[in-house]
Amino acid sequence: MYRTKTCGELRIGNLGQKVTLAGWVQRSRKLGGMTFIDLRDRYGITQLVVEADADPELVATATSLGREFVIQVVGEVLERQSKNPKMPTGDIEIKVESINILNKSVTPPFTIEDDTDGGEDIRAKYRYLDLRRAPLRKALELRHRIAHEVRNYLDSQNFMEIETPYLIKSTPEGARDFVVPSRMNPGQFYALPQSPQTFKQLLMVAGYDRYFQIVRCFRDEDLRADRQPEFTQIDCEMSFVEQEDVLETFEGMMRTLFKNVLDVDVPNPLPRMSWYDAMDSYGSDKPDIRFDMRLHEVTSLAQGHGFGVFDSVPYVGAIAVPGAAGWSRKETDALTDWVKRPQVGAKGLVYIKLNEDGSVKSSVDKFYSTEDLKAIADAAGASVGDLVLILCGEKRKTQTQLGVLRVELGNRLGLRDPKVFAPLWIVDFPLLEWDDETQRFYAMHHPFTAPKPEHLDLFYSDRKEDLEKVCANAYDFVLNGNELGGGSIRIHDAQMQKRMFEVLGIGEEEADYKFGFIINAFKFGAPPHGGLAFGFDRVCALFGGQDSIRDYIAFPKNNQGRDVMIDSPSEIDDIQLEELQIKLDTKAE
Amino acid sequence: MYRTKTCGELRIGNLGQKVTLAGWVQRSRKLGGMTFIDLRDRYGITQLVVEADADPELVATATSLGREFVIQVVGEVLERQSKNPKMPTGDIEIKVESINILNKSVTPPFTIEDDTDGGEDIRAKYRYLDLRRAPLRKALELRHRIAHEVRNYLDSQNFMEIETPYLIKSTPEGARDFVVPSRMNPGQFYALPQSPQTFKQLLMVAGYDRYFQIVRCFRDEDLRADRQPEFTQIDCEMSFVEQEDVLETFEGMMRTLFKNVLDVDVPNPLPRMSWYDAMDSYGSDKPDIRFDMRLHEVTSLAQGHGFGVFDSVPYVGAIAVPGAAGWSRKETDALTDWVKRPQVGAKGLVYIKLNEDGSVKSSVDKFYSTEDLKAIADAAGASVGDLVLILCGEKRKTQTQLGVLRVELGNRLGLRDPKVFAPLWIVDFPLLEWDDETQRFYAMHHPFTAPKPEHLDLFYSDRKEDLEKVCANAYDFVLNGNELGGGSIRIHDAQMQKRMFEVLGIGEEEADYKFGFIINAFKFGAPPHGGLAFGFDRVCALFGGQDSIRDYIAFPKNNQGRDVMIDSPSEIDDIQLEELQIKLDTKAE
């Protein structure tokens, strides 16, 4: 071992000890002939001192050290003159007796500091240097800790971690698969799994009762911001359970994580909200309930006053922005522009200001009396000093726009503290979504999700209105406006599955082609079962108080799906192509 | 929840309790009007009884149950008349009050019993049914337990589990890569990792100090028996360590596994053997030391007696097979045929029998006196009653043949009890292997493996004889004749790396092309580091007392790299090919 202690562990209790440390030179400075060096390793930073009257060779070596040199030092633990209470090792320093340069370093292209001067591109290219910075190290330490806690919890609940294959079969459903040409089976391909869904259900058929896996998944999507072509899931499935059992088990897991990793107590039980309530009150199926500012329908109050825009739509909804009555015309105009951007898509924005002096000001003054406006503001839950913002149009679309506006205002008003955690379950999702264009139903989750037992009459009805009302035994775990996980109770009954395909307009032949393998497996005694999956990267990021998952992945890819550090993907040899019996067919740009 | 208890937990202490169980019908039989049903779940088997005088509908339901039906039963825990001491639940049975058929099953294509009547192919196709059998369930439970213990141990030793990417870059070294065409970067490919070697060394450069990962690796090889195209490694790396630190750390890990998983105490410290001793004494770099039967060189005793075969070779070696002097001529002839098979490749086999009556019989009687033969037998460590077997030829090749013969004889004599565990370290591997054909050295491990510090003079020598003597800081963990893991201390010094490339005849340009990326990363302050990787599938199989890894993988592939259950690999859509901008170029057979 090149060291007797790490750079993070020496305290006042170690005074007088002779120690050997090894690590990287964070910085060094001369002060009155003395050389101070901050030595860094994964565990912390320890200050080294080379005295002015030390052996000249030692002084020369100390002086020669550059940033990020790797050194080994022997010295004595002394009490510091000026202590640094911000550092765990801030009470001590090492009086250096010898320095052994283990490796030199060329000057790194950016500073290895919490706030670095490196741009995103250069840091991505030198990811192994970026990873030296404390924020990234802490992110990966957090990730390790969460994974370890997840495994301990699930093991304690009798879950078995079972590895499922990565070289599987391309499926005609869902997002695009990454495929892998098989050299031994020319013309054939493996696919990388988008999730182990089929395998975990097979494991339930096989009687494994409680399965989990922290597992890589792959999706060949056109990447949106903060999506990765490979990502990690906490994937789980249980047998002989109903929805309540799944929710309790994984609520327990998340509660354990909050407590053991963050020392945060979350409500017990966690709040649950129906999908309908979430849409009506928050305009989102992943509501951020850290702040209120709920949506309120004001359709009946808003209509019948001659304002054609409101009169011609099925839904008028409002939110009350606390304390924002004083916002200037310029600010409300900017907000109007903001909601009209294609990303939000509203046609316009109506406001009502409940001024502190009791007066009421609105952008639609000429259609409404002060009393009318006050009634609307009242219905929106506004008080004096608040600003009421109103959107209108098709119901769910408008609610979604209001939901986006609400989150934006939450950000602007500082109501979304990343250190505050407000988890909840969203339940009672609709089982089916009607598509006007193709005039048929689609499964909101997937075609194996079970309807709620109490909705079976509706499920077997032939009326579209009944089918639209069927709720699924499906659930999402939502934290601070993010869906962290979701799942469902699966259909295990052949008759019910047949009905599901019928409702979805999937013929027997198509069902057989698309799902034949799993349907066949289910004939051999499938138990009632259900499960869910958590987005592990996202769990880590939110626990770390960050929006982006990128820093919680050791070696992420950029938005073009490239790893710029290793320069991948890249061209391969003609010999490799020949062995795989494939040819490039690259189109001219 | 569909149950209040599992099928594995009821004991005499539960008598009189009303319970609900759910599981699969293992078997059912009628006996004097009563119906006995064995109900199975992951946790065990519980006997159910439907009395002859029970409700006729209940009796009818019980009678209707087929094998592998999924049922839920309510009943009372009673003491059994005839207890079954072989079953943990053998003291009790359930007097059934109601049966709810949760799912029927068609008749499975083979019996779900410890010893099944299903052949390998049919079991592979219905893997989800094969997995219901107790031996496979126990194999996967063992795998889960070992993974969990590994993680707990390494976490306790400050190792961080860090996930490395699966979509990486194809490298020109080593075995064949599986590649993944990139749709977003037409004409370019990712590669699936053969191991995270580069990334774990980068993590050391990044200061992560102690890394591990239980990680899938991929190798597109022509499959030999018991190799899988995807396999799992326990991959580890440490900084600021010397070989001794790595050995101690992972010896600790393996000792913990043996104790916590198998309750087996292994020697502390574990035996260590140099590669030279292993070859000389066992004819293998992964010696099975559960039994002795060592190799002994008898060259000088064997030569000079006019037997041209021995006189013309550089090496004559012998093993003494205990108690085998009485083997018939037919048996020794069969052994001779066995060693002459191409898999072993010996030219012939000479024997000496030390008969119980004191006489000596040999296949080369006419060249050697009884005293000569006794001297050779003595040197081979033989006693009266033993059979001495002798091979000759080029030294290492002959030792290897003797090693293979030794293991075969160990099998035949029952000396290789899979419940006996004899782990050891093999150390002091040669750094370099000379290749006569290309007249150059190759790295025995890989070009980043460090020479032993005490051999640096030899390493910088220009004499071939010196370089051949250089030992590497490399080590293998061997158990019962299998290499379970191996690794090395890496070169972190640029000058030493340069010398290594020079010794290997790798020019600067070639080094830059093949290893430029990692060499560049090392310029920014690489710490001294080293590590190793264990073959996790093999660890599980050996801990389970099995030779084959296949039952320790939930969904393995066959020797053609196919998953016959899901029928993968398979053809993909023309649309997919078009999107990937590749074309099939399948050659006619």
Boltz contact constraints between the chains, C-beta under 6 A:
constraints:
  - contact:
      token1: [A, 1]
      token2: [B, 245]
      max_distance: 6.0
  - contact:
      token1: [A, 2]
      token2: [B, 240]
      max_distance: 6.0
  - contact:
      token1: [A, 3]
      token2: [B, 240]
      max_distance: 6.0
  - contact:
      token1: [A, 22]
      token2: [B, 240]
      max_distance: 6.0
  - contact:
      token1: [A, 24]
      token2: [B, 525]
      max_distance: 6.0
  - contact:
      token1: [A, 42]
      token2: [B, 207]
      max_distance: 6.0
  - contact:
      token1: [A, 42]
      token2: [B, 209]
      max_distance: 6.0
  - contact:
      token1: [A, 68]
      token2: [B, 524]
      max_distance: 6.0
  - contact:
      token1: [A, 68]
      token2: [B, 525]
      max_distance: 6.0
  - contact:
      token1: [A, 70]
      token2: [B, 525]
      max_distance: 6.0
  - contact:
      token1: [A, 70]
      token2: [B, 527]
      max_distance: 6.0
  - contact:
      token1: [A, 103]
      token2: [B, 492]
      max_distance: 6.0
  - contact:
      token1: [A, 103]
      token2: [B, 525]
      max_distance: 6.0
  - contact:
      token1: [A, 103]
      token2: [B, 526]
      max_distance: 6.0
  - contact:
      token1: [A, 105]
      token2: [B, 524]
      max_distance: 6.0
  - contact:
      token1: [A, 105]
      token2: [B, 525]
      max_distance: 6.0
  - contact:
      token1: [A, 106]
      token2: [B, 523]
      max_distance: 6.0
  - contact:
      token1: [A, 108]
      token2: [B, 524]
      max_distance: 6.0
  - contact:
      token1: [A, 128]
      token2: [B, 202]
      max_distance: 6.0
  - contact:
      token1: [A, 128]
      token2: [B, 205]
      max_distance: 6.0
  - contact:
      token1: [A, 128]
      token2: [B, 206]
      max_distance: 6.0
  - contact:
      token1: [A, 128]
      token2: [B, 521]
      max_distance: 6.0
  - contact:
      token1: [A, 129]
      token2: [B, 524]
      max_distance: 6.0
  - contact:
      token1: [A, 131]
      token2: [B, 206]
      max_distance: 6.0
  - contact:
      token1: [A, 132]
      token2: [B, 206]
      max_distance: 6.0
  - contact:
      token1: [A, 132]
      token2: [B, 207]
      max_distance: 6.0
  - contact:
      token1: [A, 140]
      token2: [B, 162]
      max_distance: 6.0
  - contact:
      token1: [A, 144]
      token2: [B, 160]
      max_distance: 6.0
  - contact:
      token1: [A, 144]
      token2: [B, 161]
      max_distance: 6.0
  - contact:
      token1: [A, 148]
      token2: [B, 155]
      max_distance: 6.0
  - contact:
      token1: [A, 155]
      token2: [B, 148]
      max_distance: 6.0
  - contact:
      token1: [A, 160]
      token2: [B, 144]
      max_distance: 6.0
  - contact:
      token1: [A, 161]
      token2: [B, 144]
      max_distance: 6.0
  - contact:
      token1: [A, 162]
      token2: [B, 140]
      max_distance: 6.0
  - contact:
      token1: [A, 162]
      token2: [B, 554]
      max_distance: 6.0
  - contact:
      token1: [A, 165]
      token2: [B, 555]
      max_distance: 6.0
  - contact:
      token1: [A, 166]
      token2: [B, 216]
      max_distance: 6.0
  - contact:
      token1: [A, 166]
      token2: [B, 230]
      max_distance: 6.0
  - contact:
      token1: [A, 167]
      token2: [B, 230]
      max_distance: 6.0
  - contact:
      token1: [A, 168]
      token2: [B, 568]
      max_distance: 6.0
  - contact:
      token1: [A, 169]
      token2: [B, 566]
      max_distance: 6.0
  - contact:
      token1: [A, 169]
      token2: [B, 568]
      max_distance: 6.0
  - contact:
      token1: [A, 169]
      token2: [B, 570]
      max_distance: 6.0
  - contact:
      token1: [A, 170]
      token2: [B, 572]
      max_distance: 6.0
  - contact:
      token1: [A, 178]
      token2: [B, 180]
      max_distance: 6.0
  - contact:
      token1: [A, 179]
      token2: [B, 572]
      max_distance: 6.0
  - contact:
      token1: [A, 180]
      token2: [B, 178]
      max_distance: 6.0
  - contact:
      token1: [A, 180]
      token2: [B, 180]
      max_distance: 6.0
  - contact:
      token1: [A, 182]
      token2: [B, 569]
      max_distance: 6.0
  - contact:
      token1: [A, 183]
      token2: [B, 220]
      max_distance: 6.0
  - contact:
      token1: [A, 184]
      token2: [B, 561]
      max_distance: 6.0
  - contact:
      token1: [A, 185]
      token2: [B, 569]
      max_distance: 6.0
  - contact:
      token1: [A, 186]
      token2: [B, 586]
      max_distance: 6.0
  - contact:
      token1: [A, 187]
      token2: [B, 584]
      max_distance: 6.0
  - contact:
      token1: [A, 187]
      token2: [B, 586]
      max_distance: 6.0
  - contact:
      token1: [A, 188]
      token2: [B, 569]
      max_distance: 6.0
  - contact:
      token1: [A, 188]
      token2: [B, 570]
      max_distance: 6.0
  - contact:
      token1: [A, 188]
      token2: [B, 571]
      max_distance: 6.0
  - contact:
      token1: [A, 189]
      token2: [B, 569]
      max_distance: 6.0
  - contact:
      token1: [A, 189]
      token2: [B, 572]
      max_distance: 6.0
  - contact:
      token1: [A, 190]
      token2: [B, 568]
      max_distance: 6.0
  - contact:
      token1: [A, 190]
      token2: [B, 569]
      max_distance: 6.0
  - contact:
      token1: [A, 202]
      token2: [B, 128]
      max_distance: 6.0
  - contact:
      token1: [A, 205]
      token2: [B, 128]
      max_distance: 6.0
  - contact:
      token1: [A, 206]
      token2: [B, 128]
      max_distance: 6.0
  - contact:
      token1: [A, 206]
      token2: [B, 131]
      max_distance: 6.0
  - contact:
      token1: [A, 206]
      token2: [B, 132]
      max_distance: 6.0
  - contact:
      token1: [A, 207]
      token2: [B, 42]
      max_distance: 6.0
  - contact:
      token1: [A, 207]
      token2: [B, 132]
      max_distance: 6.0
  - contact:
      token1: [A, 209]
      token2: [B, 42]
      max_distance: 6.0
  - contact:
      token1: [A, 216]
      token2: [B, 166]
      max_distance: 6.0
  - contact:
      token1: [A, 220]
      token2: [B, 183]
      max_distance: 6.0
  - contact:
      token1: [A, 230]
      token2: [B, 166]
      max_distance: 6.0
  - contact:
      token1: [A, 230]
      token2: [B, 167]
      max_distance: 6.0
  - contact:
      token1: [A, 240]
      token2: [B, 2]
      max_distance: 6.0
  - contact:
      token1: [A, 240]
      token2: [B, 3]
      max_distance: 6.0
  - contact:
      token1: [A, 240]
      token2: [B, 22]
      max_distance: 6.0
  - contact:
      token1: [A, 245]
      token2: [B, 1]
      max_distance: 6.0
  - contact:
      token1: [A, 521]
      token2: [B, 128]
      max_distance: 6.0
  - contact:
      token1: [A, 523]
      token2: [B, 106]
      max_distance: 6.0
  - contact:
      token1: [A, 524]
      token2: [B, 68]
      max_distance: 6.0
  - contact:
      token1: [A, 524]
      token2: [B, 105]
      max_distance: 6.0
  - contact:
      token1: [A, 524]
      token2: [B, 108]
      max_distance: 6.0
  - contact:
      token1: [A, 524]
      token2: [B, 129]
      max_distance: 6.0
  - contact:
      token1: [A, 525]
      token2: [B, 24]
      max_distance: 6.0
  - contact:
      token1: [A, 525]
      token2: [B, 68]
      max_distance: 6.0
  - contact:
      token1: [A, 525]
      token2: [B, 70]
      max_distance: 6.0
  - contact:
      token1: [A, 525]
      token2: [B, 103]
      max_distance: 6.0
  - contact:
      token1: [A, 525]
      token2: [B, 105]
      max_distance: 6.0
  - contact:
      token1: [A, 526]
      token2: [B, 103]
      max_distance: 6.0
  - contact:
      token1: [A, 527]
      token2: [B, 70]
      max_distance: 6.0
  - contact:
      token1: [A, 554]
      token2: [B, 162]
      max_distance: 6.0
  - contact:
      token1: [A, 555]
      token2: [B, 165]
      max_distance: 6.0
  - contact:
      token1: [A, 561]
      token2: [B, 184]
      max_distance: 6.0
  - contact:
      token1: [A, 566]
      token2: [B, 169]
      max_distance: 6.0
  - contact:
      token1: [A, 568]
      token2: [B, 168]
      max_distance: 6.0
  - contact:
      token1: [A, 568]
      token2: [B, 169]
      max_distance: 6.0
  - contact:
      token1: [A, 568]
      token2: [B, 190]
      max_distance: 6.0
  - contact:
      token1: [A, 569]
      token2: [B, 182]
      max_distance: 6.0
  - contact:
      token1: [A, 569]
      token2: [B, 185]
      max_distance: 6.0
  - contact:
      token1: [A, 569]
      token2: [B, 188]
      max_distance: 6.0
  - contact:
      token1: [A, 569]
      token2: [B, 189]
      max_distance: 6.0
  - contact:
      token1: [A, 569]
      token2: [B, 190]
      max_distance: 6.0
  - contact:
      token1: [A, 570]
      token2: [B, 169]
      max_distance: 6.0
  - contact:
      token1: [A, 570]
      token2: [B, 188]
      max_distance: 6.0
  - contact:
      token1: [A, 571]
      token2: [B, 188]
      max_distance: 6.0
  - contact:
      token1: [A, 572]
      token2: [B, 170]
      max_distance: 6.0
  - contact:
      token1: [A, 572]
      token2: [B, 179]
      max_distance: 6.0
  - contact:
      token1: [A, 572]
      token2: [B, 189]
      max_distance: 6.0
  - contact:
      token1: [A, 581]
      token2: [B, 585]
      max_distance: 6.0
  - contact:
      token1: [A, 581]
      token2: [B, 586]
      max_distance: 6.0
  - contact:
      token1: [A, 582]
      token2: [B, 582]
      max_distance: 6.0
  - contact:
      token1: [A, 582]
      token2: [B, 585]
      max_distance: 6.0
  - contact:
      token1: [A, 583]
      token2: [B, 583]
      max_distance: 6.0
  - contact:
      token1: [A, 583]
      token2: [B, 585]
      max_distance: 6.0
  - contact:
      token1: [A, 584]
      token2: [B, 187]
      max_distance: 6.0
  - contact:
      token1: [A, 585]
      token2: [B, 581]
      max_distance: 6.0
  - contact:
      token1: [A, 585]
      token2: [B, 582]
      max_distance: 6.0
  - contact:
      token1: [A, 585]
      token2: [B, 583]
      max_distance: 6.0
  - contact:
      token1: [A, 586]
      token2: [B, 186]
      max_distance: 6.0
  - contact:
      token1: [A, 586]
      token2: [B, 187]
      max_distance: 6.0
  - contact:
      token1: [A, 586]
      token2: [B, 581]
      max_distance: 6.0
